[in-house]
Amino acid sequence: MVTVPSRPQFAPPPDLSSNPSTEVFKKCEINKIRLCNLSIQRNRSLCVRNLLKAEKKMKTLEYSFQDWTITTTKSHILPSKCSCHEDIQCTVCRYSNELTLPSLPDMIFSDNILKIEHKDLKSGIFFNALNALKKVNDKQDDIKVAISKAWSRANVSASLEVTHEVSNPFDWTFTTDYQGTLFGDGLQIAPTDKSIDLNKLKEKETILFFDEIHLYEDELADHGCSSCTVKIRVMPSGFFVLHRLYLRVDEVLIRINDTRLYYERGNNYMIREYTSRESKTEDLTCLSKTHCIVASFRLKNEFA
């Protein structure tokens, strides 16, 4: 709740006949204080209005499946400017305070979220951009763009000594191994030999609910694409979640980190699997003989 400061009570001005100059000065000070107080109220009201506008722009869908409530929320990308006022912290500052990355992706959908909650246990799992970015390496930079090899050869041929030390190294591809965030005390993680039956997921079933939520995306300074998304589909037999980090560095590599979450009707557990796959572009040259397959490198959904 935002508390608007009450207008201060001012003492009556002294007699003008005694000291008119002092009275004029005090009247000016009173006006300044009143204007300042009015400005504070307007700033607070503007901040609250901005928060309400952001809430109105959010699109929230909710679906109930047995003992689970599935909620998806979509909104606009993270603003570029701070909109804090006093004790009200904006989303921009929250990201700046909680993340240690020197730079952030071009587009962050800060309010987008997929939440799966058990109705009785009040526990579940959710996926959002902030926690996904917390898993990005903020200390090391292991991938170089394709043109870097040409630069190195040019420097060697010209007998130039060039230092390659980076002042603030970090994973500029924003690769994350995020597997979702658990909340509540009702769920426990335990190792298992069971796996998700992908053949069962290929069976034709009625799609009761489907949604795709974008978490963040970056074009890597025109050197490729890094995209983090999460999808969910609900069938009569259960629900399936796919969280995917798709990375393409042009003429260097393609990387896919997937987290799959599956719940089958009647079970008292969910299965979560994490996989990481990567191939260098030069190892895929046998596939790049036609323009059609080269173009498919740019379509993240073409990779199962």
C-alpha positions in Angstrom: 0.0 0.0 0.0 1.3 3.4 -0.9 0.8 6.0 1.7 0.5 9.6 0.4 2.0 12.1 2.8 -0.6 14.5 4.3 -0.3 18.2 3.5 1.6 20.0 6.3 -0.2 22.5 8.5 1.3 26.0 8.3 1.4 28.7 10.9 -0.4 32.0 10.1 2.0 34.6 8.7 3.2 37.4 11.0 1.9 41.0 10.7 3.1 42.7 7.5 3.6 46.0 9.2 6.3 44.7 11.5 8.6 43.2 8.8 7.2 43.1 5.2 10.3 41.6 3.7 10.3 38.6 6.1 6.7 38.0 5.4 7.3 37.8 1.6 10.2 35.4 2.1 8.1 33.1 4.3 5.2 33.1 1.8 7.7 32.0 -0.9 9.0 29.2 1.4 5.4 28.1 2.1 4.6 27.9 -1.6 7.8 26.0 -2.3 6.9 23.4 0.4 3.4 23.1 -0.9 4.7 22.6 -4.5 7.3 20.1 -3.3 4.6 18.1 -1.4 2.4 18.2 -4.4 5.2 16.9 -6.6 5.8 14.0 -4.2 2.1 13.1 -4.4 2.2 13.3 -8.2 5.3 11.1 -8.5 3.8 8.5 -6.2 0.6 8.6 -8.1 2.4 8.3 -11.4 4.4 5.3 -10.1 1.3 3.6 -9.0 -0.4 4.3 -12.3 2.5 2.8 -14.2 2.3 -0.4 -12.1 -1.4 -0.6 -12.7 -0.9 -0.1 -16.4 1.7 -2.9 -16.5 -0.8 -5.2 -14.7 -3.5 -4.3 -17.2 -1.1 -5.2 -20.1 -0.5 -8.7 -18.6 -2.3 -11.6 -20.2 -3.0 -14.3 -17.7 -4.4 -17.7 -18.5 -5.4 -20.4 -15.9 -6.2 -24.0 -16.5 -7.2 -26.6 -13.9 -6.1 -30.3 -14.4 -6.9 -32.7 -11.6 -5.0 -31.5 -8.5 -2.9 -29.0 -10.5 -3.5 -25.4 -11.4 -1.5 -24.2 -14.5 -1.0 -20.4 -14.9 0.7 -18.6 -17.7 1.4 -14.8 -17.7 2.6 -12.8 -20.6 3.5 -9.1 -20.8 5.8 -6.6 -22.5 9.6 -6.6 -22.5 11.7 -5.2 -19.7 11.9 -1.3 -19.9 15.2 0.4 -20.5 14.8 3.1 -17.9 14.4 3.0 -14.1 10.9 4.0 -12.8 11.6 3.7 -9.1 10.3 6.1 -6.5 11.3 6.0 -2.9 10.3 2.6 -1.4 8.7 1.4 -4.7 11.4 -0.7 -6.6 10.9 -1.0 -10.3 11.6 -4.2 -12.3 14.7 -2.7 -14.0 16.4 -2.1 -10.6 15.3 -5.5 -9.3 17.1 -7.2 -12.3 20.1 -5.0 -11.8 20.4 -5.8 -8.1 19.8 -9.5 -8.4 21.9 -10.3 -11.5 25.7 -10.0 -11.7 26.0 -10.0 -15.5 27.7 -7.0 -17.1 25.1 -7.0 -19.9 21.6 -8.3 -20.3 19.8 -9.8 -23.4 18.2 -7.5 -25.9 14.7 -8.6 -25.0 13.8 -9.8 -21.5 10.2 -10.6 -20.8 10.5 -9.9 -17.1 6.8 -10.6 -16.2 6.4 -13.7 -18.2 6.0 -16.9 -16.2 4.7 -20.4 -16.2 3.5 -21.7 -12.9 2.3 -25.2 -12.0 0.9 -25.5 -8.5 -0.6 -28.4 -6.6 -3.9 -27.2 -5.1 -3.7 -29.0 -1.8 0.1 -28.9 -1.2 0.4 -25.2 -2.3 3.7 -26.3 -3.8 4.9 -26.6 -7.4 7.4 -25.3 -10.0 7.6 -22.1 -12.0 9.8 -20.8 -14.9 10.7 -17.2 -15.3 13.5 -15.1 -17.0 15.2 -13.8 -13.8 16.0 -17.2 -12.4 17.0 -18.4 -15.8 19.5 -15.6 -16.2 20.9 -16.3 -12.7 22.3 -19.6 -14.1 24.3 -17.8 -16.8 28.1 -17.9 -16.3 29.1 -14.4 -15.2 32.9 -15.1 -15.0 33.9 -16.9 -18.2 33.6 -16.4 -22.0 34.4 -19.6 -23.8 32.8 -19.0 -27.3 34.3 -16.8 -30.0 32.6 -15.5 -33.1 33.6 -16.9 -36.4 35.4 -13.7 -37.6 37.7 -13.9 -34.6 39.8 -16.6 -36.3 40.3 -14.3 -39.3 41.3 -11.5 -37.0 43.9 -13.7 -35.3 45.4 -14.8 -38.6 45.6 -11.2 -39.8 47.4 -10.2 -36.6 49.9 -13.0 -37.0 50.6 -12.3 -40.6 51.1 -8.6 -39.8 53.4 -9.5 -36.8 51.1 -7.6 -34.4 51.0 -8.3 -30.7 47.4 -8.1 -29.6 46.2 -8.8 -26.1 43.0 -10.8 -25.8 42.2 -10.1 -22.2 38.6 -9.0 -21.5 38.0 -6.7 -18.6 34.6 -8.2 -17.6 34.3 -11.7 -19.2 30.9 -13.4 -19.1 28.9 -15.8 -21.2 27.7 -13.4 -23.8 25.6 -16.2 -25.4 23.4 -16.2 -22.2 23.5 -20.0 -22.1 21.6 -21.3 -19.1 21.0 -24.8 -17.6 17.9 -23.6 -15.8 15.5 -26.4 -14.8 12.7 -24.4 -13.2 12.3 -23.1 -9.6 10.5 -25.2 -7.0 8.4 -23.4 -4.3 6.6 -24.7 -1.2 7.5 -27.6 1.0 5.3 -30.2 -0.6 7.6 -31.4 -3.4 10.8 -33.4 -3.0 13.5 -34.1 -5.6 14.7 -37.7 -5.8 16.9 -39.6 -8.4 15.0 -42.2 -10.5 15.6 -44.7 -13.2 12.3 -43.8 -14.9 12.3 -41.7 -18.0 9.7 -39.8 -20.0 8.0 -42.0 -22.6 8.5 -39.9 -25.7 6.6 -42.4 -27.8 3.5 -41.9 -25.6 3.8 -38.1 -26.2 3.8 -38.7 -29.9 0.4 -40.3 -29.7 -2.5 -38.2 -31.1 -4.5 -36.7 -28.2 -6.8 -33.8 -27.8 -4.9 -30.7 -26.7 -6.9 -29.3 -23.8 -4.6 -26.4 -23.2 -1.4 -25.0 -24.8 0.8 -22.0 -24.4 4.3 -20.8 -25.2 6.1 -18.2 -23.1 9.1 -16.3 -24.2 11.6 -15.6 -21.4 14.4 -13.8 -23.2 16.1 -13.4 -26.5 19.3 -11.9 -27.9 20.7 -11.5 -31.5 24.3 -11.7 -30.2 25.3 -8.5 -32.0 24.2 -10.0 -35.4 26.3 -13.1 -34.8 23.5 -15.5 -34.2 20.6 -16.0 -31.8 20.1 -17.0 -28.2 16.5 -17.7 -27.2 14.9 -19.0 -24.0 11.3 -20.2 -24.0 9.0 -22.6 -22.2 6.0 -24.4 -23.6 3.2 -26.4 -22.0 0.6 -28.6 -23.4 -2.2 -30.5 -21.5 -3.7 -33.7 -22.8 -6.3 -36.0 -21.2 -3.5 -38.3 -20.2 -1.3 -35.6 -18.5 0.7 -32.5 -19.2 4.1 -31.9 -20.7 6.5 -28.9 -20.3 9.5 -28.1 -22.5 11.9 -25.4 -21.4 14.5 -24.8 -24.1 17.6 -22.7 -24.4 18.4 -22.5 -28.1 21.8 -21.0 -29.2 23.1 -20.5 -32.6 26.4 -18.7 -33.2 26.8 -18.3 -36.9 29.4 -20.6 -38.5 30.5 -21.7 -35.0 28.0 -24.0 -33.2 24.4 -24.8 -32.3 23.5 -25.6 -28.7 20.3 -26.8 -27.2 19.6 -27.2 -23.4 16.3 -28.8 -22.7 14.4 -29.4 -19.5 11.4 -31.7 -19.9 8.7 -32.1 -17.3 6.0 -34.7 -17.5 3.1 -35.6 -15.3 0.9 -38.6 -16.2 -2.7 -38.7 -14.9 -3.0 -40.8 -11.7 0.6 -40.5 -10.6 1.8 -38.9 -7.4 5.0 -37.7 -9.1 6.4 -35.8 -12.1 9.4 -36.7 -14.1 12.0 -34.0 -14.9 14.8 -34.6 -17.4 17.6 -32.3 -18.5 19.7 -32.7 -21.6 22.4 -30.6 -23.3 23.3 -31.0 -26.9 25.9 -29.2 -29.0 27.4 -29.5 -32.4 30.0 -27.4 -34.3 28.8 -26.0 -37.6 31.8 -27.5 -39.4 30.6 -30.9 -38.2 27.2 -30.3 -39.8 28.7 -29.4 -43.2 27.2 -32.6 -44.7 23.8 -31.1 -43.9 24.5 -27.7 -45.3 24.7 -28.6 -49.0 21.2 -27.2 -49.6 19.9 -23.8 -48.7 16.8 -25.4 -47.2 18.7 -27.2 -44.5 21.0 -24.2 -43.8 17.9 -22.2 -43.3 16.6 -24.8 -40.8 19.5 -23.9 -38.5 17.7 -20.6 -37.8 14.5 -22.4 -36.8 14.9 -23.5 -33.2 11.6 -25.5 -33.3 13.0 -27.7 -36.1 15.2 -29.5 -33.5 13.4 -32.1 -31.5 
